[in-house]
Amino acid sequence: METLLIYYFLIALAAFGMWFIVFLNDSTTPLSDRKSWVILVLASFCWPITVPSSIAKLTTTTGNTTQSVSIKE
């Protein structure tokens, strides 16, 4: 059981890191918006639900266009 919790929090940390980078690069959301930070943290802890739904949303095609996320470094 302890090993499962370690894996859960490691993946949650990885999900938070990935979404944090995307959040910082998003020009449409101000960094001072408290609601955005709450959603970012909640989505990270709910990764068993949010990661598959995010992947499904990114891989779905609408007509001939596909959605993609680019990360600037």
N, C-alpha and C positions, 0 to 999 in steps of 0.2 A: 504494500500500500504506500509506503514511504517513497518508493521508487517512482510510482505513478505520479505522485505530487511533484516530485522533482522534475519529471518530464513535462508535466503540465505547465509549471512555472517557467521552465526553459523555453518552451515553445511560445508561451505568452510573452516572455521577454523579447524573443525574436520577432514576433508579430508587432509588438509595440515599437521596436526599433525600426522596422520596415515602414510602418504607418507614420511614425514620427518624422522620418525623412520626407515622405510624401506630403505630410501636413506642413512642414517647414517650407517646402517648395511651392505650396499652393498659394497663389497670389490673390485668390478670391476670399480667403478667410483671414481676418486679422488675428495675430498671435495673442492679443489681449482678450479675445472672446472666451469667456469661461466655459460656455456650453460646449464649444469645440474640444476643449481639453477633457471635459468629463466624458464626452462620447469617445474620444481617443482611448482613454483609460478603460472604460467599460467594454469597448470592442476588443481590446487586448485580453481582458480576462474572460471574455466569452468567445475566444478564438475557435472552439469546436463548431460553433455556429457561423461566426462571421467569416472565417477563412474560406470554407467551401462556398458560401454565398458570394463572397467577393470574387473568387475565381470564376464562378458561374457567370457573374455579371460581366467580367472582363472578357470572357471567351465567347459570349453570345454575339451573334452577328445581327445587325439590323440592316436589312437590305444587303448592300455590297460593302458596308463600312464595318470596321471592327474597332472596338475601344481598346486603347492601350495607355499605359502609364509610363511616363518617362521620368527618370530621376536624374537631376543635374547634380554633379559633384564639383 
